């Protein structure tokens, strides 16, 4: 796999340097000496190359002068992810039929910024973590555990068996987000932009949520909706923790 761009590369050097195989950086790049210094500590080869070669390696994508070859993305086993979520009050976000890598990257970027979230993806009818996802995630992938499961329905049932409440997003007819007090531990299901949450998964929902829209014909994409829901969840976690220690 490949990472492009200054922020994703610097975040990977900071958090997971052992996953980096080699670094290609444009000759004269302002980060060259810093990256060489960091890479030397981990024995990572650094290649200073002309911009023409970098463009060729990146297949004409915008690299901001840096390209890194990394190990394949390491998915977290689902059982391990659930255990960690329970121990640390992390909210697993189940993404139903999310096909756009830009959306998945946006979700991971937001969750990485917030902290306290993980992602669960089905192996079918869903995008996995690709180069594009990593680029859009802009380093957030280093701070968000991602699990792949064969089927979301038994995965949700397993989470419920372990004590998780499951909330899910619906276009209309759900509780208003701003009026909802969340129980914890909590899992969140986000549906696809065009079809929403599939009926087979709705039976697992304890709470159905809606973001009120000023214009009924307008909707948020999956990444934006996830950001809004997860910000509210993060806020309530913080307030709950604050009141406990008051």
Protein Blocks (a to p, Z undefined) as FASTA:
>chain_A
ZZedjklmmmmmmmmmmlpmbdcddehiaklmmmmmmmmmnopacddddfklmmmmnnop
aekhpacdddddddddfklmmmmmmmnopacdddehiabfklmmmmmmmmmmngoiacdd
dfbhpacddfklmmmnnomlmmcccdddfblklmmmmmmmnopacddddfbhpacfklpc
cddddddddddfklopafklmmmpmbdcddddfblkbccdfklmmmmmmmmmmmmmmmmm
mmmmZZ
